[in-house]
Amino acid sequence: MNQQITYPYIVKILQNYISPNDKVLEIGCGAKQYREYLPKSEYYGLDLPQSSYVDEAPDYPCSAEDMPVENESFDCIFGVATFYLHGDPDRTFRECYRALKPGGRFIVFDYKQSLLKKIKTDKRYTHVQTWGASELSNRLSLAGFSEDGLQNISGMVDYWDYPSAVRLLVRSIKRLLGLEVSNWLIIYAEKK
Ligand SMILES: C[S@@+](CC[C@H](N)C(=O)[O-])C[C@H]1O[C@@H](n2cnc3c(N)ncnc32)[C@H](O)[C@@H]1O
């Protein structure tokens, strides 16, 4: 079993944006650890067939840059810590846009630019993307997502990863000290 971390705030964000009976596709699904938190959805996972993160065969063993799925067939598509690794992420984003139904939701859980830049200094990861929120949003709009449907929801991690009593205090102290509130860059997009 490939141990992967399941982040409670990612679960909460997913449950906030995914409705029961939604048809959902997780890109770069690895061990599909978020599937069990979406029990009422029709969940499908997509990952590279050779991925070392995969425990069971993905429903779609392929690259997200070329997905064998019907046009306008999913209500929600998301991916956690995957898009920055894709060889041609713009192609992936166009594929996600194509595969979403009108009104469908796309959630990118990626890392903040400061962390991506650190990752890129490792010689195994020189190919990774180092986008920030505005570049990532721009790439999503070039893939078809309209700008008024794009939201930077990274702050939802800040909102959810502490118990409510200490949340405001911790957030304020971190901001005062100039510390990152979290390492996540999370962009929500809608297909109009
Ligand atoms: C860091 S792991 C994250 C796995 C899982 N999402 C998680 O949160 O634990 C990145 C995943 O993205 C997958 N991946 C990388 N490039 C991909 C591509 N072009 N298409 C689909 N999946 C890809 C990898 O195979 C790997 O399973």
The ligand as an SDF file (V2000), in Angstrom:
LIG
                    3D

 27 29  0  0  0  0  0  0  0  0999 V2000
    2.3260   13.6450   -5.9520 C   0  0  0  0  0  0  0  0  0  0  0  0
    1.2940   12.4000   -6.6190 S   0  0  0  0  0  0  0  0  0  0  0  0
   -0.2840   12.8190   -5.8880 C   0  0  0  0  0  0  0  0  0  0  0  0
   -1.2030   11.6380   -5.8450 C   0  0  0  0  0  0  0  0  0  0  0  0
   -2.5550   11.9140   -5.1810 C   0  0  0  0  0  0  0  0  0  0  0  0
   -3.3100   12.8940   -5.9220 N   0  0  0  0  0  0  0  0  0  0  0  0
   -2.3820   12.3700   -3.7480 C   0  0  0  0  0  0  0  0  0  0  0  0
   -2.8420   13.4600   -3.3970 O   0  0  0  0  0  0  0  0  0  0  0  0
   -1.7970   11.6410   -2.9580 O   0  0  0  0  0  0  0  0  0  0  0  0
    1.0660   12.9510   -8.3110 C   0  0  0  0  0  0  0  0  0  0  0  0
    0.2250   12.0280   -9.1570 C   0  0  0  0  0  0  0  0  0  0  0  0
    0.0130   12.6550  -10.4370 O   0  0  0  0  0  0  0  0  0  0  0  0
    0.1480   11.6610  -11.4200 C   0  0  0  0  0  0  0  0  0  0  0  0
    0.4370   12.2730  -12.7340 N   0  0  0  0  0  0  0  0  0  0  0  0
    1.5810   12.9070  -13.1210 C   0  0  0  0  0  0  0  0  0  0  0  0
    1.4810   13.2960  -14.4090 N   0  0  0  0  0  0  0  0  0  0  0  0
    0.2490   12.9070  -14.8460 C   0  0  0  0  0  0  0  0  0  0  0  0
   -0.4360   13.0190  -16.0860 C   0  0  0  0  0  0  0  0  0  0  0  0
    0.1080   13.6140  -17.1570 N   0  0  0  0  0  0  0  0  0  0  0  0
   -1.6940   12.5040  -16.1660 N   0  0  0  0  0  0  0  0  0  0  0  0
   -2.2760   11.9020  -15.0990 C   0  0  0  0  0  0  0  0  0  0  0  0
   -1.6670   11.7780  -13.8880 N   0  0  0  0  0  0  0  0  0  0  0  0
   -0.4190   12.2720  -13.7700 C   0  0  0  0  0  0  0  0  0  0  0  0
    1.2700   10.7680  -10.8930 C   0  0  0  0  0  0  0  0  0  0  0  0
    1.3060    9.5220  -11.5370 O   0  0  0  0  0  0  0  0  0  0  0  0
    0.9160   10.6920   -9.4160 C   0  0  0  0  0  0  0  0  0  0  0  0
    0.0250    9.6210   -9.1340 O   0  0  0  0  0  0  0  0  0  0  0  0
  1  2  1  0
  2  3  1  0
  2 10  1  0
  3  4  1  0
  4  5  1  0
  5  6  1  0
  5  7  1  0
  7  8  2  0
  7  9  1  0
 10 11  1  0
 11 12  1  0
 11 26  1  0
 12 13  1  0
 13 14  1  0
 13 24  1  0
 14 15  1  0
 14 23  1  0
 15 16  2  0
 16 17  1  0
 17 18  1  0
 17 23  2  0
 18 19  1  0
 18 20  2  0
 20 21  1  0
 21 22  2  0
 22 23  1  0
 24 25  1  0
 24 26  1  0
 26 27  1  0
M  CHG  2   2   1   9  -1
M  END
$$$$
